Amino acid sequence: MKEILQFSHVSLGYGKRSILKDINFSVERGQYIGLVGPNGVGKSTLLKAILGMLSPQEGEITFFNSQGQRTPRLAQLGYMPQHQSLELLFPLSVFDVVLMGRYAQMGWRFWPNAEDKEAVRRSLERVKMLEYAQNHISELSGGQLQRVLMARAIVADPELLLLDEPTNGMDLGASQDTLSIIKELHDQGMTVIIVTHLLDIVAQNTQAVGILHQNGEWAQMTWGEPQRVLSQEFLSELYGQAGPDAKSNREPQKS
């Protein structure tokens, strides 16, 4: 497999203050990656860097195309944020929301063409929400709305799907349904990065894990296979306890 994303000795922060230091990891095409850590350790800062919203203080962040050549990140990145502020009273259908993810492809066109409409249909079908295409978004449950937002993130066929706490606030059933859809997308060939504080999600689903942990004035990342970095012995050594959020590990339905 070829790399799609690489962090090389990256330090991140705001102004002269560093939040994360010497971050090194790479994501290979087709992998399912977990990024975990307690609140306040720098997960949001890392996400901003992946999205291009924050430039490194040191080091380099590189995206690659399928030929191994450097490429602009937005050309292949789909993003589902943790908190979505959709005005549910605004007259938006499920189709309209997913179509938002095609705006870059539509350019100056005001109306979707046949290709855009087919992309929306295909995306909704992949997350099992096609039958709701004409429903008003206010009619959806929380879990259904999350699926629609996931459809919006993949409607442009990104090579890398970045999910920020995709099960946050869900009950157990909705959480399991969402994780099942993410697994199906990965099984179909999509590269996935999931950011969460729930250790059980990454332990059960991912192929590699980056754990953010405080080390003095800033945070660092430990990277490795789930079996190693999520073992009781390793987490005890890293955190001096069961993990960054042991209670959440036992209760995946909680936010």
Sequence and secondary structure as in RCSB ss.txt:
>XXXX:A:sequence
MKEILQFSHVSLGYGKRSILKDINFSVERGQYIGLVGPNGVGKSTLLKAILGMLSPQEGEITFFNSQGQRTPRLA
QLGYMPQHQSLELLFPLSVFDVVLMGRYAQMGWRFWPNAEDKEAVRRSLERVKMLEYAQNHISELSGGQLQRVLM
ARAIVADPELLLLDEPTNGMDLGASQDTLSIIKELHDQGMTVIIVTHLLDIVAQNTQAVGILHQNGEWAQMTWGE
PQRVLSQEFLSELYGQAGPDAKSNREPQKS
>XXXX:A:secstr
  EEEEEEEEEEEETTEEEEEEEEEEEETT EEEEE  TTSSHHHHHHHHHTSS  SEEEEEEB TTS B  GGG
SEEEE SS    TTS  BHHHHHHGGGHHHHTT SS  HHHHHHHHHHHHHTT GGGTTSBGGGS HHHHHHHHH
HHHHTT  SEEEEESTTTT  HHHHHHHHHHHHHHHHTT EEEEEES HHHHHHH SEEEEEEEETTEEEEEEE 
HHHHTSHHHHHHHHSSS TTHHHHH TT  
